[in-house]
Amino acid sequence: MKTPKWFLHPVLVLIFSILALGSSLFLYIYWYIGVSDMLKTVINRFGINQTQAVAPQSWVIILVLSLLLGIILTGISIIFVFLHKTIQLYRMQNNFINNFTHELKTPVTSLKLYLETFQRYDIPREKRLRYLEYMIADVNRLTGDINRILNLARIESKGFGGEFILSDLVQFVKTFYETNAHLFGNCQVEFFNPTGRPFLYRINPSLFEMLLMNLFTNAVKYNDIETLEIRISFQRQGRHFLIQFRDNGIGIEKHHLKKIFKKFYQAGISEDMSAKGSGIGLYLVDSIARIHKGRVRAESEGLRKGAVFTLALPAHHPDFT
């Protein structure tokens, strides 16, 4: 996107527009008072009936014009905010395209290199198997990226389909992890359910699996320690049922906490570490939570102090009390 000249910057345009409108209102009132004084002088000199020459609703007209000006200024402000958000979204989309292209290009390049190696050389079985493992990991990475894009389109078009089924979320999360543990590498997961009872809630299984997959992969991706630990706890708090995912990863800087659920937002971990991923994983998590009438929030004490993602669901189901 071409950078506009300084005098065409939206902020300056907004300020000049407001000043122009304010000045016009001031000049109009100043002119009206001057004309009114002259008109009264003429009326007094010639003995004309004042109610016939000067309408008593004059100040009402000024008031209405002032209100209309206020509406115009409000409209300009709304347009400015909308334009500003549109520009921000455009920039984030640009960043997303650049980063996502890199996300796709890296495994494709790696796959090509391995395939060319197989084509040119007679490789021992041990090395072949190791290279095949690397290739499968690259394919899984590509599949994950493509699935996130497809899932984003499905959710935003509300075409995700499927029924909402009453499920025990404790068992659902455990089963999901046991089925997909091989995808999360060297990761230790602990489950805590102090009540020892099931927590029943109506969920769309495919969407909820997508939410869990993004939370797990996010924890795995944003860590640089030898053994990642994830503690998943289930608890009832007031009118909400909480599922907490606590990890010992690299954490999140506080100024990123409220932004990481925005579409295409990518947080750089620190000044010497660039953003990772596509910027839509946590947006999908937030969208799926809202579809289930819940909310998700992130907490972190800062870098190297881990992060906590809390999914809060309304505990109003009769089987839930």
Backbone hydrogen bonds, N-H to C=O, Kabsch-Sander energy under -0.5 kcal/mol:
donor,donor_aa,acceptor,acceptor_aa,energy
8,L,5,K,-2.1
9,H,6,W,-1.4
13,V,9,H,-2.5
14,L,10,P,-2.4
15,I,11,V,-2.4
16,F,12,L,-2.9
17,S,13,V,-2.3
18,I,14,L,-2.5
19,L,15,I,-2.6
20,A,16,F,-2.5
21,L,17,S,-2.5
22,G,18,I,-2.9
23,S,19,L,-2.7
24,S,20,A,-2.2
25,L,21,L,-2.1
26,F,22,G,-2.4
27,L,23,S,-2.9
28,Y,24,S,-2.2
29,I,25,L,-2.4
30,Y,26,F,-2.8
31,W,27,L,-2.9
32,Y,28,Y,-2.6
33,I,29,I,-2.6
34,G,30,Y,-2.1
35,V,31,W,-2.6
36,S,32,Y,-2.5
37,D,33,I,-2.3
38,M,34,G,-2.0
39,L,35,V,-2.6
40,K,36,S,-2.5
41,T,37,D,-1.9
42,V,38,M,-2.0
43,I,39,L,-2.4
44,N,40,K,-2.6
45,R,41,T,-2.0
46,F,42,V,-2.1
47,G,43,I,-1.0
48,I,43,I,-1.8
52,Q,49,N,-0.8
53,A,49,N,-1.4
54,V,50,Q,-2.9
55,A,53,A,-0.5
58,S,55,A,-1.3
61,I,57,Q,-2.1
62,I,58,S,-2.0
63,L,59,W,-2.4
64,V,60,V,-2.6
65,L,61,I,-2.7
66,S,62,I,-2.3
67,L,63,L,-2.3
68,L,64,V,-2.6
69,L,65,L,-2.3
70,G,66,S,-2.3
71,I,67,L,-2.3
72,I,68,L,-2.3
73,L,69,L,-2.7
74,T,70,G,-2.4
75,G,71,I,-2.6
76,I,72,I,-2.6
77,S,73,L,-2.4
78,I,74,T,-2.5
79,I,75,G,-2.5
80,F,76,I,-2.4
81,V,77,S,-2.6
82,F,78,I,-2.7
83,L,79,I,-2.7
84,H,80,F,-2.8
85,K,81,V,-2.5
86,T,82,F,-2.4
87,I,83,L,-2.5
88,Q,84,H,-2.1
89,L,85,K,-2.6
90,Y,86,T,-2.5
91,R,87,I,-2.3
92,M,88,Q,-2.5
93,Q,89,L,-2.7
94,N,90,Y,-2.2
95,N,91,R,-2.5
96,F,92,M,-2.7
97,I,93,Q,-2.8
98,N,94,N,-2.4
99,N,95,N,-2.9
100,F,96,F,-3.3
101,T,97,I,-2.3
102,H,98,N,-1.6
103,E,99,N,-2.5
104,L,100,F,-2.1
105,K,101,T,-2.7
106,T,102,H,-2.3
108,V,104,L,-1.5
109,T,105,K,-2.7
110,S,106,T,-2.1
111,L,107,P,-2.7
112,K,108,V,-2.4
113,L,109,T,-2.1
114,Y,110,S,-2.2
115,L,111,L,-2.5
116,E,112,K,-2.4
117,T,113,L,-1.9
118,F,114,Y,-2.4
119,Q,115,L,-2.0
120,R,116,E,-2.0
121,Y,117,T,-2.2
123,I,121,Y,-1.0
128,R,124,P,-2.4
129,L,125,R,-2.7
130,R,126,E,-1.9
131,Y,127,K,-3.0
132,L,128,R,-2.5
133,E,129,L,-1.9
134,Y,130,R,-1.8
135,M,131,Y,-2.4
136,I,132,L,-2.5
137,A,133,E,-2.1
138,D,134,Y,-2.1
139,V,135,M,-2.6
140,N,136,I,-2.6
141,R,137,A,-2.0
142,L,138,D,-2.5
143,T,139,V,-2.9
144,G,140,N,-2.5
145,D,141,R,-2.2
146,I,142,L,-2.5
147,N,143,T,-2.7
148,R,144,G,-2.0
149,I,145,D,-1.6
150,L,146,I,-2.4
151,N,147,N,-3.0
152,L,148,R,-2.2
153,A,149,I,-2.0
154,R,150,L,-2.2
155,I,151,N,-2.7
156,E,152,L,-2.4
157,S,153,A,-1.6
158,K,155,I,-1.1
159,G,154,R,-2.9
165,I,163,E,-0.7
165,I,203,I,-3.4
167,S,201,Y,-2.4
169,L,167,S,-0.9
169,L,199,F,-2.8
172,F,168,D,-2.4
173,V,169,L,-2.5
174,K,170,V,-1.9
175,T,171,Q,-2.7
176,F,172,F,-2.3
177,Y,173,V,-2.3
178,E,174,K,-2.6
179,T,175,T,-2.2
180,N,176,F,-1.8
181,A,177,Y,-1.0
183,L,180,N,-2.2
184,F,181,A,-1.6
185,G,182,H,-0.5
187,C,185,G,-2.1
188,Q,228,L,-3.2
189,V,187,C,-0.6
190,E,230,I,-2.5
192,F,232,I,-2.7
196,G,193,N,-1.4
200,L,198,P,-0.6
201,Y,167,S,-2.2
203,I,165,I,-2.5
203,I,201,Y,-0.6
208,F,204,N,-2.9
209,E,205,P,-2.3
210,M,206,S,-1.5
211,L,207,L,-2.2
212,L,208,F,-2.4
213,M,209,E,-2.8
214,N,210,M,-2.1
215,L,211,L,-1.9
216,F,212,L,-2.7
217,T,213,M,-2.7
218,N,214,N,-1.9
219,A,215,L,-1.9
220,V,216,F,-2.3
221,K,217,T,-2.7
222,Y,218,N,-2.2
223,N,221,K,-1.2
228,L,186,N,-1.6
228,L,226,E,-0.5
230,I,188,Q,-2.9
231,R,246,R,-3.2
232,I,190,E,-3.2
232,I,230,I,-0.6
233,S,231,R,-0.6
233,S,244,Q,-1.9
234,F,192,F,-2.4
235,Q,242,L,-2.2
237,Q,240,H,-3.2
240,H,237,Q,-1.9
241,F,313,L,-3.2
242,L,235,Q,-3.1
242,L,240,H,-0.5
243,I,311,L,-2.3
244,Q,233,S,-2.3
244,Q,242,L,-0.5
245,F,309,F,-2.9
246,R,231,R,-2.7
246,R,244,Q,-0.6
247,D,307,A,-2.5
248,N,229,E,-1.1
250,I,222,Y,-1.5
252,I,306,G,-0.5
256,H,253,E,-2.1
257,L,253,E,-0.6
257,L,254,K,-1.0
259,K,256,H,-1.3
260,I,256,H,-1.6
262,K,259,K,-2.1
264,F,279,G,-2.0
265,Y,262,K,-1.6
265,Y,279,G,-0.6
268,G,266,Q,-0.5
270,S,273,M,-1.2
273,M,270,S,-1.4
276,K,267,A,-0.5
284,L,280,I,-2.2
285,V,281,G,-1.7
286,D,282,L,-2.5
287,S,283,Y,-2.4
288,I,284,L,-2.7
289,A,285,V,-2.3
290,R,286,D,-2.0
291,I,287,S,-1.9
292,H,288,I,-1.5
293,K,290,R,-2.0
294,G,289,A,-3.2
295,R,312,A,-2.1
297,R,310,T,-2.0
299,E,308,V,-2.2
304,R,250,I,-3.0
305,K,302,G,-1.5
306,G,249,G,-1.3
307,A,247,D,-0.7
308,V,299,E,-2.8
309,F,245,F,-2.3
310,T,297,R,-2.6
310,T,308,V,-0.5
311,L,243,I,-2.9
311,L,309,F,-0.5
312,A,295,R,-3.1
312,A,310,T,-0.6
313,L,241,F,-2.6
313,L,311,L,-0.5
315,A,239,R,-3.0
316,H,314,P,-1.3
320,F,317,H,-2.1
321,T,317,H,-0.5
321,T,318,P,-0.6
